[in-house]
Amino acid sequence: MIVSNLDAVDEAVANGQTVFIVPSKEGHDRMCWDAADPKQVTEAIKQFDEYMKKGYMAFMVDADGQKSEVVTEVMWRQKSVRQCEELLFERPKECRVVAPVRGG
């Protein structure tokens, strides 16, 4: 379920759901799902895999709302990781090559 209201996100987390946070044109999309519901777990695994295929990186979010540990596809298969409260998906920053300026 995609939610935009932050109060709904807080309520979902309070009810034991996990939230995926994904950057979008509007800011961030948040998808809440229940780790105790096998159907929602299956859908969340599919979503996770889709983001990985698109080149996103996943991070656990700590109590201060900051990125902490990177979540790999192998880690994601562990139930304890799937039950963390929030996962943030980000595209890796593009590498920039800085070339020296040559005078003329």
C-alpha positions, 0 to 999 in steps of 0.5 A: 500500500503506497501512502503519502501521509506521514501520520499514516506511515507512523501508524503503520510502523507503530502497528509493526509494518515495514515501510519502503521509502523511495525517492520520486518526483514528488519527494518520496513514495512510501510503501507500507507492508506487514511482515506477518502477512505472507501475501504482503511479504511476497509482494515486498520481495518482488518490489525489493527485487525490482528496485535492485534490478533498476540499480537502486541501493537499499539502506536500513534507517536508524532511529534518527531517520538516517541511513545506516546499514546497506541491505544486500539481496542476500541480507533481504532474504533474512526474516529479521532484515525484512522486519526492520521498520524502514528501508530507504532506496536510493540510486547510486550517485553518478561518478563524475570525472574531473578533468584538469583545465588546460590553459590556451 
